[in-house]
Amino acid sequence: MTEISAQTQSALSRIVVERQAKGRVPGLVGAVARDGALAWSEGVGSADLEQPGVAPTADTQYLIASHSKTFTAVAVMALRDEGKLSLDDHLDTLLPETKHGGITVRQMLSHISGMQREPVGDVWDKMTFPSRDELLSGWNEAERVGKPHHKFHYSNLVYSLLGEVVERIEGRSWYDSINARILQPLEMNRTTVGMDGGPSAQGYYVPPFSDVPVKEPLLDIGAMNACGGLASTAADLAKWAMFIANPVDEVLAKDTVEEMCQPQVMGDERWQFGFGLGFMLLRLGDRVVVGHTGGMPGHITGTFVHRASGTAGIALMNTTSAPDPAALATDLLLKVLTDEPMPPTAWTPGTTVPEELTGVLGTWFSEGSPYVFSVREGALQAVAPGAPDWKPPSVFEKVTDDVYRTISGRETGELLRITRDTTGTPVTLHWATYLCTRQPLAFGEWLQL
């Protein structure tokens, strides 16, 4: 594991203490995960003001609220991969008693169904939450307040219904499903519905005009657990973040997690916040991070991951009016990435060049622009000269003789076809049907040669 230097740890501690003091947070935990594991954490203040001087730690449990949606989304995508549902399935086919037609699983995962935000009944001021039967009947009474795919509109109601979808297909409770599919394989032993009885943070509300915190109630949100019922620790969330960075097939395929991290909708006018299939996407300068925030009475939390570097920031706070959890989590993450970027991987020489590719290597021109085809670690790849480092090469996989599939980078999914002359020398390539020649040519000029 890559260690974080004492100097950077000191800077991280300063961020945590400053944010706790400025935000008047009774007990705050900040953490950074990197290279597959928890790399740093620090607690400031008190997890419980009745036990003054006992700071929270990476093993202190907080309500993580809407982080729960990411677990629901992974369970739904696993069911998709198993052929038990499709992202294009309509909810009324999965739950026949629902009356809102045309709402797809994809729309629900991405908050683009247009359905209202909360269950009917003013649940958050009455603090009474629906049973499964009440959730379904309330869904039929709820409004579709927007057009599908028109605009991002966050909905706890929709994710609660996704939990019901998981329960129907699995034949077990939502929590039993994510526990078996996700928590046990990742050894997230302190991620539970509600507090598990171990070390935990008491939730508080800190009034704006005094410094005397008020205890917040610990809520049971009933059939809404799939949207916000979980509690967890920084240590467990580090494991979750490292799975998002580097998935294991036992839980979900890498390609599927990548699919979940692709934007489905932009959530703000400046295109700095988007939403994928269950994950928030934040642009931080040249970087994009994925994750989620959570908010329950007395608990505000955030976990965000820079997948390319395998680095994550985590923020857990036990106050209702807390500093922005996404900002704190990403400030910790960025401090590490800026001060201690991941070391480059040493180059390892290749051993062989496939014989059928020897005549393909070098520069080819398409639409007047050059592309350099080369072999790296036995695989054919192509890159535009001068392309920025962050832009990956196109990598090809052989399908049949002289036919390759682009498996990553530019034109992913498209075919590359090699045409040879009578001597076996490649004379043209067709990549995504576009002609590639050894010399730069205008459109149609090849036909005149």
MARPA-186970 format. One record per residue (C-alpha): x, y, z; residue in one letter. Coordinates in steps of 0.5 Angstrom, whole numbers, padded with zeros to 4 digits, always signed. Layout:
BEGIN
XYZA;...
end
This chain:
BEGIN
+0000+0000+0000M;+0002+0007-0002T;+0004+0011+0005E;+0002+0018+0006I;+0007+0022+0008S;+0007+0026+0015A;+0007+0032+0012Q;+0001+0031+0008T;-0002+0028+0014Q;-0001+0034+0018S;-0004+0038+0012A;-0010+0033+0012L;-0011+0034+0020S;-0011+0041+0019R;-0017+0041+0014I;-0021+0037+0018V;-0020+0041+0025V;-0021+0047+0021E;-0028+0044+0018R;-0030+0042+0025Q;-0029+0048+0028A;-0032+0053+0023K;-0038+0048+0022G;-0039+0047+0029R;-0039+0040+0028V;-0039+0036+0035P;-0036+0030+0032G;-0032+0029+0025L;-0028+0024+0022V;-0024+0025+0016G;-0021+0019+0012A;-0017+0018+0006V;-0017+0011+0002A;-0012+0009-0003R;-0008+0003-0006D;-0014-0001-0004G;-0014+0000+0003A;-0015+0006+0009L;-0009+0010+0009A;-0011+0016+0014W;-0016+0018+0018S;-0017+0023+0024E;-0023+0024+0029G;-0024+0031+0032V;-0029+0033+0037G;-0034+0028+0041S;-0038+0022+0038A;-0042+0023+0044D;-0042+0030+0048L;-0044+0025+0054E;-0037+0022+0053Q;-0033+0029+0053P;-0026+0028+0050G;-0027+0021+0047V;-0026+0023+0039A;-0030+0019+0034P;-0025+0014+0030T;-0025+0010+0023A;-0029+0005+0027D;-0035+0010+0029T;-0041+0008+0026Q;-0045+0014+0023Y;-0052+0014+0019L;-0050+0014+0012I;-0057+0016+0009A;-0057+0016+0001S;-0050+0013+0001H;-0055+0007+0001S;-0057+0009-0006K;-0051+0006-0009T;-0051+0000-0006F;-0058-0001-0009T;-0056+0001-0015A;-0050-0004-0015V;-0055-0010-0013A;-0060-0007-0019V;-0054-0008-0024M;-0052-0015-0021A;-0059-0017-0023L;-0059-0014-0030R;-0052-0018-0031D;-0056-0024-0029E;-0061-0023-0034G;-0067-0022-0029K;-0068-0015-0031L;-0067-0010-0036S;-0065-0002-0036L;-0071-0001-0041D;-0076-0005-0037D;-0082-0001-0034H;-0083-0001-0027L;-0090-0003-0028D;-0088-0010-0031T;-0084-0011-0025L;-0089-0009-0020L;-0095-0010-0023P;-0100-0006-0018E;-0096+0001-0020T;-0100+0005-0024K;-0095+0010-0027H;-0093+0007-0034G;-0087+0008-0038G;-0082+0009-0032I;-0076+0005-0034T;-0070+0002-0029V;-0065+0007-0032R;-0069+0013-0031Q;-0070+0011-0024M;-0063+0009-0023L;-0061+0016-0026S;-0066+0021-0022H;-0069+0022-0029I;-0076+0019-0029S;-0079+0026-0027G;-0083+0023-0020M;-0083+0027-0014Q;-0078+0027-0009R;-0081+0024-0003E;-0087+0019-0001P;-0093+0022+0000V;-0095+0024+0007G;-0090+0029+0009D;-0086+0024+0012V;-0080+0028+0014W;-0084+0033+0019D;-0089+0028+0022K;-0083+0023+0022M;-0087+0017+0020T;-0085+0013+0015F;-0089+0008+0010P;-0089+0000+0010S;-0088-0004+0004R;-0096-0003+0003D;-0096+0004+0004E;-0090+0006+0000L;-0094+0002-0006L;-0100+0005-0005S;-0097+0012-0004G;-0093+0011-0011W;-0100+0011-0014N;-0102+0017-0011E;-0095+0021-0012A;-0094+0026-0018E;-0090+0026-0024R;-0087+0033-0023V;-0083+0033-0029G;-0082+0030-0036K;-0077+0023-0037P;-0070+0025-0039H;-0072+0032-0039H;-0068+0034-0032K;-0065+0031-0026F;-0070+0031-0021H;-0067+0027-0014Y;-0072+0022-0011S;-0072+0018-0005N;-0079+0015-0007L;-0076+0012-0013V;-0070+0009-0010Y;-0075+0006-0005S;-0079+0003-0010L;-0072+0000-0013L;-0071-0003-0006G;-0078-0006-0007E;-0076-0009-0014V;-0070-0012-0011V;-0074-0015-0006E;-0079-0018-0011R;-0074-0021-0016I;-0069-0024-0010E;-0075-0026-0006G;-0071-0024+0001R;-0071-0017+0004S;-0067-0011+0001W;-0062-0011+0006Y;-0061-0019+0006D;-0060-0018-0001S;-0054-0013-0001I;-0051-0016+0005N;-0050-0023+0001A;-0048-0019-0005R;-0044-0014-0003I;-0043-0013+0005L;-0040-0020+0006Q;-0036-0021+0000P;-0033-0014+0002L;-0032-0015+0009E;-0036-0009+0011M;-0038-0012+0017N;-0041-0005+0021R;-0045-0003+0015T;-0052-0004+0018T;-0059-0002+0017V;-0059+0003+0023G;-0054+0003+0029M;-0051-0004+0030D;-0050-0003+0038G;-0042-0002+0037G;-0039+0005+0038P;-0043+0010+0034S;-0044+0018+0034A;-0050+0021+0037Q;-0053+0026+0032G;-0054+0033+0034Y;-0057+0039+0031Y;-0053+0045+0033V;-0057+0052+0033P;-0055+0058+0029P;-0056+0063+0035F;-0053+0058+0041S;-0047+0053+0042D;-0051+0048+0045V;-0053+0042+0041P;-0059+0039+0041V;-0060+0031+0040K;-0063+0029+0034E;-0068+0022+0034P;-0065+0016+0031L;-0071+0014+0026L;-0073+0008+0023D;-0075+0010+0016I;-0079+0003+0014G;-0079+0001+0007A;-0075+0007+0005M;-0068+0003+0007N;-0066+0002+0000A;-0066+0010-0001C;-0063+0012+0006G;-0063+0007+0011G;-0056+0005+0012L;-0050+0006+0018A;-0043+0005+0017S;-0036+0007+0019T;-0030+0010+0015A;-0026+0004+0015A;-0032+0000+0012D;-0033+0006+0007L;-0026+0006+0005A;-0027-0002+0003K;-0033+0001-0001W;-0029+0006-0004A;-0024+0002-0006M;-0029-0003-0009F;-0031+0003-0014I;-0024+0004-0016A;-0022-0003-0017N;-0029-0008-0018P;-0028-0015-0016V;-0033-0020-0020D;-0035-0023-0014E;-0039-0017-0013V;-0040-0013-0020L;-0036-0014-0026A;-0031-0008-0028K;-0035-0006-0034D;-0041-0006-0031T;-0038-0001-0025V;-0035+0003-0031E;-0042+0003-0034E;-0045+0006-0028M;-0040+0012-0028C;-0042+0014-0035Q;-0046+0021-0034P;-0054+0020-0036Q;-0056+0027-0034V;-0052+0033-0032M;-0055+0036-0025G;-0053+0043-0026D;-0052+0049-0031E;-0045+0049-0031R;-0044+0042-0032W;-0040+0041-0026Q;-0045+0036-0023F;-0048+0030-0026G;-0051+0023-0025F;-0049+0016-0027G;-0053+0010-0026L;-0053+0011-0018G;-0047+0015-0017F;-0046+0022-0017M;-0041+0025-0021L;-0037+0031-0020L;-0032+0035-0024R;-0026+0038-0020L;-0022+0042-0025G;-0019+0036-0030D;-0021+0031-0025R;-0028+0027-0025V;-0030+0024-0018V;-0036+0019-0017V;-0039+0017-0010G;-0045+0020-0006H;-0047+0024+0000T;-0052+0023+0005G;-0056+0026+0010G;-0061+0024+0016M;-0062+0028+0022P;-0056+0029+0026G;-0051+0026+0021H;-0048+0029+0014I;-0044+0024+0010T;-0040+0024+0004G;-0035+0019+0000T;-0032+0020-0007F;-0027+0017-0011V;-0022+0018-0016H;-0022+0012-0020R;-0016+0013-0024A;-0012+0014-0018S;-0015+0009-0014G;-0016+0015-0009T;-0022+0017-0004A;-0024+0022+0001G;-0029+0020+0006I;-0033+0025+0011A;-0037+0023+0017L;-0041+0029+0021M;-0046+0028+0027N;-0050+0035+0026T;-0056+0036+0022T;-0053+0043+0019S;-0046+0041+0017A;-0041+0043+0012P;-0042+0041+0005D;-0040+0033+0006P;-0038+0033-0002A;-0033+0039-0001A;-0030+0036+0005L;-0029+0029+0002A;-0026+0032-0004T;-0022+0037-0001D;-0018+0031+0003L;-0018+0027-0004L;-0015+0033-0008L;-0010+0034-0002K;-0007+0027-0003V;-0007+0027-0011L;-0004+0034-0011T;+0002+0033-0006D;+0003+0026-0007E;+0001+0023-0014P;+0001+0016-0015M;+0008+0014-0017P;+0008+0012-0025P;+0009+0005-0027T;+0015+0003-0029A;+0016+0001-0036W;+0016-0007-0038T;+0019-0009-0044P;+0015-0013-0049G;+0017-0020-0051T;+0013-0021-0058T;+0010-0018-0064V;+0005-0022-0067P;+0007-0023-0074E;+0001-0021-0077E;+0001-0014-0074L;+0008-0012-0077T;+0006-0009-0083G;+0001-0005-0079V;+0005-0001-0075L;+0007+0006-0076G;+0003+0012-0078T;-0003+0012-0082W;-0008+0018-0084F;-0015+0018-0083S;-0019+0025-0085E;-0012+0028-0086G;-0010+0027-0079S;-0005+0022-0077P;-0005+0016-0072Y;+0000+0012-0070V;-0001+0004-0069F;+0004+0000-0065S;+0004-0006-0061V;+0004-0005-0053R;+0004-0012-0049E;+0002-0016-0055G;-0004-0012-0056A;-0005-0007-0062L;-0006+0000-0060Q;-0007+0007-0064A;-0006+0014-0061V;-0006+0021-0065A;+0001+0024-0064P;+0001+0030-0059G;-0006+0027-0055A;-0006+0029-0048P;-0003+0024-0043D;-0010+0023-0040W;-0013+0021-0046K;-0012+0014-0047P;-0010+0010-0053P;-0015+0006-0057S;-0014-0002-0056V;-0016-0007-0061F;-0017-0014-0060E;-0017-0020-0065K;-0024-0022-0068V;-0021-0026-0074T;-0016-0025-0079D;-0015-0018-0081D;-0021-0016-0077V;-0020-0013-0070Y;-0025-0010-0065R;-0024-0003-0061T;-0024-0005-0054I;-0023+0002-0051S;-0021+0009-0052G;-0023+0012-0059R;-0028+0009-0063E;-0030+0003-0057T;-0034-0002-0060G;-0032-0001-0068E;-0028-0005-0072L;-0022-0005-0075L;-0021-0008-0082R;-0014-0009-0085I;-0014-0010-0093T;-0007-0013-0096R;-0004-0013-0103D;-0002-0020-0107T;+0004-0020-0103T;+0001-0019-0096G;+0003-0012-0095T;-0003-0008-0091P;-0005-0002-0096V;-0011+0000-0093T;-0014+0000-0086L;-0022+0001-0085H;-0023+0004-0078W;-0030+0005-0076A;-0031+0005-0083T;-0027+0011-0084Y;-0021+0010-0089L;-0014+0010-0087C;-0008+0010-0092T;+0000+0011-0091R;-0001+0018-0094Q;-0005+0024-0092P;-0011+0024-0098L;-0017+0028-0099A;-0024+0025-0099F;-0025+0021-0105G;-0017+0022-0107E;-0016+0015-0106W;-0021+0013-0111L;-0017+0016-0117Q;-0010+0013-0115L;
end
